[in-house]
Amino acid sequence: MTKIDEQFTTAVLQMVDIIPQGRVATYGQIARLIGRPQNARLVGKVLGKFGGVGHHPCHRVVTANGRLVPGWVDQGPMLAAEGVPFKDVDHVDIKKCQWQGI
């Protein structure tokens, strides 16, 4: 597995910072947008480790099928407060709210 370096971490957090309110992105999408398409899992690790530091809107990142982070009880309410549509309690409606990126 690829090591998480400072440059990768910075790129992930900078991309997450520009996801607009009311939209979501996927781990794989973030990886592609920063030029590391094979590193979606590392994006998740970065967000898990560094996402709570500062004011990064990491709650706007979900899986490819719109699944929320298991165990993160605040993610759903945070997204709902932004007007993100849900398919069910654990999944956003990715087709209606996925950010198209830059």
C-alpha positions as CSV (number, residue, x, y, z in Angstrom):
1,M,0.0,0.0,0.0
2,T,1.2,3.5,-0.8
3,K,2.4,5.6,2.1
4,I,0.4,8.6,3.1
5,D,2.7,11.6,2.6
6,E,2.3,15.2,3.5
7,Q,1.7,16.2,-0.2
8,F,-1.0,13.6,-0.6
9,T,-2.7,14.7,2.6
10,T,-2.6,18.3,1.6
11,A,-4.0,17.6,-1.8
12,V,-6.9,15.5,-0.4
13,L,-7.8,18.2,2.2
14,Q,-7.6,21.0,-0.3
15,M,-10.0,19.1,-2.7
16,V,-12.4,18.4,0.2
17,D,-12.4,22.0,1.1
18,I,-13.9,23.0,-2.2
19,I,-16.8,20.6,-2.2
20,P,-19.8,22.9,-2.2
21,Q,-22.4,22.9,0.6
22,G,-25.3,20.6,-0.3
23,R,-23.1,18.4,-2.5
24,V,-21.0,15.2,-1.9
25,A,-18.0,13.6,-3.5
26,T,-16.8,10.1,-3.3
27,Y,-13.4,8.8,-2.1
28,G,-12.6,7.6,-5.6
29,Q,-13.6,10.9,-7.1
30,I,-11.3,12.8,-4.7
31,A,-8.5,10.4,-5.6
32,R,-9.0,10.9,-9.4
33,L,-9.2,14.7,-9.0
34,I,-5.9,14.8,-7.3
35,G,-4.2,12.6,-9.9
36,R,-4.1,9.4,-7.7
37,P,-7.0,7.3,-9.1
38,Q,-5.7,4.1,-7.4
39,N,-5.7,5.6,-3.9
40,A,-9.4,5.9,-2.9
41,R,-8.7,4.0,0.3
42,L,-5.9,6.3,1.2
43,V,-8.3,9.2,0.8
44,G,-10.5,7.6,3.4
45,K,-7.5,7.1,5.7
46,V,-6.5,10.7,5.4
47,L,-10.0,11.9,6.1
48,G,-10.2,9.5,9.1
49,K,-6.9,10.7,10.5
50,F,-6.8,14.4,9.6
51,G,-10.4,15.3,8.8
52,G,-11.3,16.4,12.3
53,V,-8.3,18.8,12.4
54,G,-9.4,22.3,11.3
55,H,-12.5,23.0,9.4
56,H,-12.5,20.6,6.5
57,P,-16.0,19.5,5.4
58,C,-15.1,15.8,5.4
59,H,-18.8,14.9,6.1
60,R,-19.3,15.7,2.4
61,V,-17.3,12.6,1.3
62,V,-19.2,9.3,0.9
63,T,-18.7,5.9,-0.8
64,A,-19.4,5.4,-4.5
65,N,-22.9,4.2,-3.8
66,G,-23.6,7.1,-1.4
67,R,-23.0,5.2,1.9
68,L,-22.2,7.3,5.0
69,V,-19.3,6.5,7.2
70,P,-20.4,3.7,9.6
71,G,-20.4,4.9,13.2
72,W,-20.1,8.6,12.4
73,V,-23.5,9.6,13.8
74,D,-23.1,13.3,13.0
75,Q,-22.5,12.8,9.3
76,G,-26.1,12.2,8.2
77,P,-27.5,15.2,10.2
78,M,-24.8,17.5,8.9
79,L,-25.6,16.5,5.3
80,A,-29.3,16.7,5.9
81,A,-28.9,20.2,7.3
82,E,-27.2,21.2,4.0
83,G,-30.2,19.9,2.0
84,V,-28.5,16.7,0.7
85,P,-31.2,14.2,-0.4
86,F,-31.1,10.7,1.1
87,K,-32.2,7.3,-0.4
88,D,-32.4,5.8,3.1
89,V,-30.9,6.5,6.5
90,D,-27.4,5.2,5.5
91,H,-27.2,6.5,1.9
92,V,-27.4,9.8,0.2
93,D,-29.0,10.0,-3.2
94,I,-25.7,10.2,-5.0
95,K,-27.3,10.7,-8.4
96,K,-29.0,13.9,-7.1
97,C,-26.2,15.4,-5.1
98,Q,-22.8,14.4,-6.4
99,W,-20.5,17.3,-7.0
100,Q,-19.0,17.2,-10.5
101,G,-15.6,18.4,-9.4
102,I,-13.3,21.0,-11.0
